[in-house]
Amino acid sequence: MRRDRLAVLTEMGLGPVWRLRGRAVPDSLSGHAVPDAEAADAQGEVAGGASDVASMDWETLEQSIRACTACGLHGTRTQAVPGVGDRQADWMLVGEAPGADEDRLGEPFVGQAGKLLDAMLAALELQRGEKVYIANVLKCRPPGNRNPEPGEVACCAPYLARQIALVRPKLIVALGRFAAQSLLATDASVASLRGKVHRHAGVPLVVTYHPAYLLRNLPDKAKAWEDLLFARRTLRAADGG
């Protein structure tokens, strides 16, 4: 192992390299959860409709996200946070929603959780902006970092779907319970979803813990490292390597 990579792992609190045990890799069904009536109405208001979003290029999509007023979050946000990174990335990381730092700076994962995420990527010899694209299910911060509501998720769903379609990643990593449940249309726990290859929009998807959760639950950093190794193996398998 390279010394700089070992230093990153040590900083993450992982110490020695954890080796992934063999695991079964069943596929799960993909697709979004069916929204309720209120959510469906909200989704139809986004940028003139989901069909319009589905044909947007990158510039139009990001402009639409920043100008979106389809749900009440636009009234409390400082700014919308579309996403950041390589637009032709192999890896696409999806989190829950912007926090206070992200709302202020307009970029996902820029606080303490973002520093940990960058360290996790560095341990894989990756970095944001190079072969990695980072986005959230919600593009605006919920007040007080509360859980997203169904109508808000429905408003943002076309945006995330279009980002996935434009990036065309080889692998999606769902960071945390909310992202995993939204992308896989399930109410299963992160613990039960880890260690398996799921699929969303035809793309292999792996679930791990959100970096903010890891900051509060340090022992689970080792599990997250296992998940990242598993994700890398999954990507290499998809490449035929």
C-alpha positions as CSV (number, residue, x, y, z in Angstrom):
1,M,0.0,0.0,0.0
2,R,1.3,3.5,-0.8
3,R,2.3,5.5,2.2
4,D,0.0,8.4,1.4
5,R,-3.0,6.1,1.1
6,L,-2.1,4.5,4.5
7,A,-1.9,8.0,6.0
8,V,-5.4,8.7,4.7
9,L,-6.8,5.5,6.1
10,T,-5.2,6.2,9.5
11,E,-6.7,9.7,9.5
12,M,-10.1,8.1,8.8
13,G,-9.6,6.0,12.0
14,L,-9.4,2.7,10.1
15,G,-5.8,1.7,10.9
16,P,-4.9,-1.5,9.0
17,V,-6.6,-2.2,5.7
18,W,-9.8,-4.1,6.1
19,R,-10.3,-7.0,3.7
20,L,-13.8,-7.6,2.4
21,R,-15.2,-11.0,3.2
22,G,-17.0,-12.8,0.3
23,R,-20.7,-11.8,0.1
24,A,-23.6,-12.7,-2.0
25,V,-24.5,-10.1,-4.6
26,P,-28.2,-10.4,-5.5
27,D,-29.9,-7.7,-7.6
28,S,-32.9,-5.8,-6.3
29,L,-35.6,-4.1,-8.3
30,S,-35.0,-0.6,-9.3
31,G,-37.2,2.5,-9.5
32,H,-38.6,5.3,-7.5
33,A,-41.2,4.9,-4.8
34,V,-44.7,5.8,-6.0
35,P,-45.5,9.3,-4.6
36,D,-48.8,10.2,-3.0
37,A,-51.3,12.5,-4.7
38,E,-49.8,15.7,-3.3
39,A,-46.3,14.6,-4.3
40,A,-47.4,13.7,-7.8
41,D,-49.0,17.1,-8.2
42,A,-45.8,18.8,-7.1
43,Q,-43.7,16.7,-9.4
44,G,-45.7,17.9,-12.4
45,E,-44.8,21.5,-11.5
46,V,-41.1,21.0,-11.8
47,A,-39.6,23.1,-14.6
48,G,-42.8,22.7,-16.6
49,G,-42.9,18.9,-16.0
50,A,-40.7,15.9,-15.7
51,S,-40.7,15.4,-19.4
52,D,-39.0,18.8,-19.9
53,V,-36.3,18.0,-17.4
54,A,-35.6,14.7,-19.1
55,S,-34.5,16.5,-22.2
56,M,-32.3,19.2,-20.6
57,D,-28.6,19.6,-21.1
58,W,-26.3,20.2,-18.2
59,E,-26.4,24.0,-18.3
60,T,-30.2,24.2,-18.6
61,L,-30.6,21.6,-15.9
62,E,-28.5,23.4,-13.4
63,Q,-30.2,26.7,-14.2
64,S,-33.5,25.1,-13.6
65,I,-32.5,23.6,-10.3
66,R,-31.1,26.9,-9.1
67,A,-34.3,28.7,-10.1
68,C,-36.8,26.0,-9.0
69,T,-39.8,27.1,-6.9
70,A,-41.8,23.9,-7.1
71,C,-41.9,23.2,-3.4
72,G,-41.7,25.3,-0.2
73,L,-38.0,24.8,0.3
74,H,-37.2,27.6,-2.1
75,G,-38.5,30.0,0.5
76,T,-36.1,29.0,3.1
77,R,-32.9,28.1,1.2
78,T,-30.0,30.4,0.6
79,Q,-29.4,28.7,-2.7
80,A,-30.1,25.4,-4.4
81,V,-27.2,22.9,-4.7
82,P,-27.3,21.0,-8.0
83,G,-24.2,18.8,-7.7
84,V,-20.5,18.8,-8.4
85,G,-17.9,16.8,-10.1
86,D,-16.9,15.0,-13.3
87,R,-19.9,15.0,-15.7
88,Q,-18.6,11.8,-17.3
89,A,-17.8,10.1,-14.0
90,D,-17.5,6.4,-13.4
91,W,-18.7,6.9,-9.7
92,M,-21.8,8.7,-8.8
93,L,-22.3,9.4,-5.1
94,V,-25.8,10.3,-3.9
95,G,-26.6,11.8,-0.5
96,E,-29.7,13.1,1.2
97,A,-29.9,16.9,1.1
98,P,-27.7,19.9,1.5
99,G,-26.8,21.0,5.1
100,A,-26.1,24.4,6.4
101,D,-22.6,24.6,4.9
102,E,-23.8,23.3,1.5
103,D,-26.7,25.8,1.5
104,R,-24.3,28.6,2.1
105,L,-21.6,27.6,-0.4
106,G,-23.7,26.0,-3.1
107,E,-21.7,22.7,-3.2
108,P,-22.6,19.3,-1.7
109,F,-20.6,17.8,1.1
110,V,-18.4,20.7,2.1
111,G,-18.6,20.6,5.9
112,Q,-17.1,18.0,8.2
113,A,-19.0,15.2,6.5
114,G,-17.5,16.4,3.2
115,K,-14.0,16.3,4.6
116,L,-14.6,12.7,5.7
117,L,-16.0,11.9,2.3
118,D,-13.0,13.3,0.5
119,A,-10.7,11.2,2.8
120,M,-12.8,8.1,1.9
121,L,-12.4,8.9,-1.8
122,A,-8.6,9.5,-1.3
123,A,-8.3,6.1,0.3
124,L,-9.6,4.7,-3.0
125,E,-7.2,7.0,-4.9
126,L,-10.2,9.1,-6.1
127,Q,-11.1,12.7,-5.7
128,R,-14.1,14.8,-6.3
129,G,-14.1,16.3,-9.7
130,E,-12.2,13.4,-11.3
131,K,-14.1,10.3,-12.2
132,V,-16.6,11.2,-9.4
133,Y,-19.9,13.1,-9.4
134,I,-21.6,14.0,-6.2
135,A,-25.3,14.9,-5.8
136,N,-28.2,14.8,-3.4
137,V,-31.7,13.5,-3.6
138,L,-32.9,17.0,-2.5
139,K,-31.3,20.1,-4.1
140,C,-32.4,22.5,-1.3
141,R,-31.8,22.3,2.4
142,P,-34.8,21.3,4.6
143,P,-35.1,23.8,7.5
144,G,-33.3,22.5,10.6
145,N,-32.0,19.6,8.5
146,R,-35.3,17.8,9.1
147,N,-36.2,14.7,7.1
148,P,-37.3,15.4,3.5
149,E,-41.1,15.2,2.8
150,P,-42.6,13.1,0.1
151,G,-43.7,16.1,-2.0
152,E,-40.2,17.6,-1.8
153,V,-38.7,14.3,-3.0
154,A,-41.1,14.1,-5.9
155,C,-40.2,17.6,-7.0
156,C,-36.5,16.8,-7.1
157,A,-36.8,13.3,-8.5
158,P,-36.7,14.4,-12.2
159,Y,-33.6,16.4,-11.5
160,L,-31.7,13.5,-10.0
161,A,-32.9,11.2,-12.7
162,R,-31.6,13.5,-15.4
163,Q,-28.3,13.9,-13.6
164,I,-27.9,10.1,-13.6
165,A,-28.9,9.9,-17.3
166,L,-26.4,12.6,-18.2
167,V,-23.5,11.3,-16.2
168,R,-24.1,7.7,-17.2
169,P,-22.1,6.4,-14.2
170,K,-20.8,2.8,-14.1
171,L,-21.7,2.7,-10.4
172,I,-23.9,4.6,-8.0
173,V,-23.1,4.7,-4.3
174,A,-26.1,5.6,-2.1
175,L,-24.8,7.4,1.0
176,G,-27.1,6.8,4.0
177,R,-30.6,5.5,4.7
178,F,-32.6,8.2,2.9
179,A,-30.7,8.1,-0.4
180,A,-30.8,4.3,-0.4
181,Q,-34.5,4.2,0.3
182,S,-35.3,6.8,-2.3
183,L,-33.3,5.2,-5.0
184,L,-34.4,1.7,-4.3
185,A,-38.0,2.4,-3.4
186,T,-37.7,0.5,-0.1
187,D,-38.0,1.1,3.6
188,A,-35.1,-1.4,4.4
189,S,-32.3,-0.3,6.7
190,V,-28.8,0.5,5.5
191,A,-27.5,-2.5,7.5
192,S,-29.8,-4.9,5.5
193,L,-28.9,-3.2,2.1
194,R,-25.1,-3.2,2.6
195,G,-22.9,-5.8,0.9
196,K,-25.3,-6.4,-2.1
197,V,-25.4,-5.1,-5.6
198,H,-28.7,-3.4,-6.3
199,R,-29.7,-1.6,-9.5
200,H,-31.2,1.8,-10.2
201,A,-32.0,2.9,-13.8
202,G,-29.9,-0.1,-15.0
203,V,-26.8,1.0,-13.0
204,P,-25.2,-1.1,-10.3
205,L,-25.8,0.5,-6.9
206,V,-24.1,-0.1,-3.6
207,V,-25.3,1.2,-0.2
208,T,-23.1,2.5,2.6
209,Y,-23.4,4.9,5.6
210,H,-23.7,8.6,5.2
211,P,-20.5,10.4,6.3
212,A,-22.4,12.5,8.8
213,Y,-23.6,9.3,10.4
214,L,-20.0,8.0,10.6
215,L,-18.9,11.2,12.4
216,R,-21.4,10.2,15.1
217,N,-20.7,6.5,15.0
218,L,-17.0,6.1,14.6
219,P,-16.9,2.2,14.9
220,D,-18.9,2.0,11.7
221,K,-16.1,3.6,9.7
222,A,-14.6,0.2,9.2
223,K,-17.9,-1.0,7.8
224,A,-17.9,1.9,5.4
225,W,-14.4,1.0,4.2
226,E,-15.6,-2.5,3.5
227,D,-18.5,-1.0,1.5
228,L,-16.1,1.1,-0.5
229,L,-13.9,-1.9,-1.3
230,F,-17.0,-3.8,-2.3
231,A,-18.0,-0.9,-4.5
232,R,-14.7,-0.8,-6.2
233,R,-14.8,-4.5,-6.9
234,T,-18.3,-4.1,-8.3
235,L,-17.1,-1.4,-10.6
236,R,-14.2,-3.5,-11.8
237,A,-16.5,-6.5,-12.4
238,A,-18.8,-4.2,-14.5
239,D,-15.7,-3.2,-16.5
240,G,-14.9,-6.9,-17.0
241,G,-11.7,-6.5,-14.9
